[in-house]
Amino acid sequence: MSHSTTDQPSRKARGTVVPVLAFAGIVVAVMQTLLVPVIKDLPQLLGTAPSNATWVLTSTLLSGAVATPIMGRLGDLYGKRRMLILSLAVMVAGALISAFTSELLTMIVGRSLQGFAMGAIPLGIGLMRDMLPRERLGSAMALMSSSIGVGGGLALPGAAVVAQHTDWHALFYGAAGLGVLAIVLTLVAVPESPMRAEGSFDVLGALGLSTGLVLLLLPITKGSDWGWSSGTTLGLFAAAVAVLLLWGVYELRVKAPLVDLRTTARREVLLTNLASIMVGVSFYVVSLVLPQLLQLPKATGYGLGQSMVVAGLCVAPLGLTMMFTAPVYARISARYGPKVTLIIGLLIIAVGYGGGLGLMDAAWQTLVTSVILGAGIGLAYSSLPALIVGAVPASETGAANGLNTLMRSIGTSVSSAVIGMVLANTANNVGGVAVPTMHGFHVSFLIATAAVAVGLLLAFFLPNSGRPSQHTQLRASSEEDAVLERVEEALRGFRGRVLDASGVPVARAKVTLIDRAGRQAGATVSDEDGGYAVVVPAQGAYVLAARASGHGPLASSATHPGEERAVDLDLSLPAESVSA
């Protein structure tokens, strides 16, 4: 069991925290998008076969998937700012390795190290939750969550210009420079969060999850090359299922798990993560289809004959619109809640793909599609961290958002594999070259629409939040309102004082609320007068466990009627420590 040493967010965050953290997220997205303009040239540039060259992209995906939940948990334990800087530093090292080589194996090593930067997104969201007042948190998390799309949209035309006019290794020098700048800004402008989770790092759990993810994502990304019915592909899928099941059993038994599966199994967390996969699928489809449509020659009868740079500029509004939806999200979510905002975002995505089926005849039409999809994806992406943050304890923010980011990555991986297979199977062979067809583009958009429909179904089953609850509301009209909200919350739980055997108040005692299933339902620390207040999620029987230095532990049973009132309960600690 783990909980934080404090439940209150720091109010000392500077005004530069949000833009600096968002910039770090954009740098991560730029790193991911770097090689998109030169994908088709990688075999020649690296002097290898096309099937081998794809490992340059696959390695980044795999390392990012592994690093995201692990860095989130390390951030909860040892400091989110510290782990953010470490993630960016590893990315810089990887970029420099790639910048100095044209040899395949060394390039794969460099790209694998760059994938570690993916942990910056959940770490940034965790820092925001720990430091920002509620009135700023909604729009800040929205911007951080959308930064992956913003950076990708902005990087496409920039990387295309660099690839066309300079040596392609300059892309990595640029990424390293941006990474160094992000590290410096973080050191200067972002304070470390005081929030810490108790417990130790689950090394065996990290190894198990890493192995399971690699076994799962390898056949997803390489299935088209190996054959979906090949022994290698099916064997890896079977091994992934076995490893992840064993990992799950282990995580349920360990005291301080890498991922709290009981929390993850809660309806709001589980459905949000499943919806994240669908959003990831829909996001990546437009990134795969529109650049190809724009660059195909007009001689095909449907290609738009644009240059690499123009194609990047036409897709760039996707990221820009995602960035500008952050304040819009904050307004909608503050009034109706993140569930409604997610549903609105998914509906807009459905409109974008549905309308996009008839908007493929001119470059300006792809701009319209990009803007519509950017608005929808921006709202959907912005809603996801708010739903997660509202459903997990503060001490698990990094790990929970890391898992959610992983779900989005799995969605993009599935999208890449499925759409790649569709475009390959519907392509025309022209002079020995596979040319995507308009039929393939249409089928890809229909697949994205189907993914959005599944996401909508999942979103509708999220807990009702027509009006943001006291737990999930991420705004307040002023600092005083935020304080009042916390006072009102304390009136719906247990409250009292922690005393020693002589009746003297005990300050800084840790009080943990445990439900009838043995799960942590809340936690707090007593104040200087021994006072504590902890909110109950629902009526029922609970155990209040208290511990303080120099005193033995205490476990006191109590039942809350579920009414809008507090139950007074003083906790008396034994005079002497009791050995476990």
Phi, psi and omega in degrees: 000139181222150174207169185275161178279350177207147181258352186259137177289148176291140180252021184255013182292138179282163180292344181272355184300311184297308180298326180292315179294321177296322177297320177299320177295321179295321178299319178299316180295321177300317179301318181293326188269352188313313191268001181304315181294340184245016183304312184292340182264355185302317179304318180289318183295327183258358178062047183216176180284153179304321181295327177284324182296331181295342178295338177297326177273318182297322182297321178294318178300313183294313181294323177295319179296320180289317187288329189300303179292328181292313179294327176298315179293318177300323177296319177298324184277316193240000178120119184290322178297317180300315181288328176298313179297319179298317179300315180292324180294319177296322178297317179299316179299317179296320179296320180292322176299315180293328182293336185258012185221154169232018180261134190303307186298316179295322177297320179296320177299313180298317180292327177296318178295324179296330180297338180297339181294344180301336178294348182295329183295302179295328178294320177296318178297319178296318177298320179296317180297321184288333191246334190267146172291159187299326183292343179255345191291320184301305182292328180293313179294325178299316180294318180295317181294324181278350186300331180295324176281324179299310180297320179296317180294321181284329184286331184303304180294324180296314178295326179295319179297314180298315182295328182282329190245351180222177174295139186295340177294340178299335177301319182285324175299319178297317179296319178296318178298316178296322178296316178298318178298318179296321178296314181299314180298321179295318178298323184278319194252343186249115176283160177285144178285139176281350184288131178222144171267147177276163179108184180241168180285132183276088184295314181296321177296322178294318179295319180295315179295318180299314179297315180297319180293319178296317179296330180279314187282333178302306179293333177294316184276334183250003183302324180294325179283319184277337187099125185292338179256009181289158180298323180297312182296309182293323179296319179293320177299315180297317179296322179298316179299313181298313182295316182292326176294315177297320177299319180297317178299316179296316182297328179289340183260337184283149185291317181237082186287157174297316178233123178283097185292335177292320175292318181297331182280351176301145187305314184294324180284314182298312181293325177296317179294321178293320177295327179298323177299316181294321177295320178298319177300311184293326181296319188282337182300314182295326179291334179273325189274307189299315178301322179291316178300317183293326185268347178296140181295150180295340180297342178289342182096346180222342177294151185261357170061035182263157178285170178301319181292314180298320178300318177297321179293326180289331180270341182305322179303339176303310180288320180297318180294322176301320180294318184283348178279349182304309178293329177295316177303314183302320180292313182294316183293322179297329183271320188242346180099157183293334178297312180297321179296320177298317180297317178299316179300316180295322177296320178294321177299317179299319177296319180299313180286322178296313178290329181296337177300331179254009182239060181232020186257352181205157182298322181295331179291325176292330174298315179300314179300318180297318181295314181298312180294324178298319179295314181293314180294323178300314178295318181293311179300322182293330183285330189298310180294328178294320177295320179291312181300323180286352186245354183233156176297155181301328182289349181248013184300313183297312181294318182293317177289331174297318178294321179294319176297323176299319179299321177295321179295321176298321177299315180293326178294315177298318179299315180300316182292313184292313182292322176301318179294318180297312182295325179290319183284341180255004184284155173263142178268110181242107180060036180082003180248130178281119181250119179302148181251163176296326177300318178297320178296318179296316179298321179299316178295324178293322176298317178298319179296320178296320178298320178296321179298318177295318178300319178298317179300316178296319182296323180295335180270000172296153178307141182302132178213049177302327172236132181304133178283172179297333181282320191257351181295126187247043177207164171202145184292338179199172177298324179295321178298320180297320178296317179299321179299318181291326177295317180296323178297320182295341179279001179238054180189213176256145177213161179161206179231151173262123185238155173271186184297339180265002180087011179274133180301142179249116179275154175061027174281140180270124181243123182242133177264125183240130180276181186292342178271003180083014182260148176292126179249352179177165180201152177201179178230135182291149182276189185296336178264011179083358183288145176217159174209130181225135184277142174260138178286335181195167178292158178141186182271139180221164170240130176258113180258130181234145179210141176212153180300131179087002181229156175282162179286157180227138174232118184237125180277144179202155179239133178255131183286351179085003179280169180281062178207167179261147174259121181281129181206111175275145182244118182256117182275144176297157184287331184240149177293144179248128180292141181285000000 
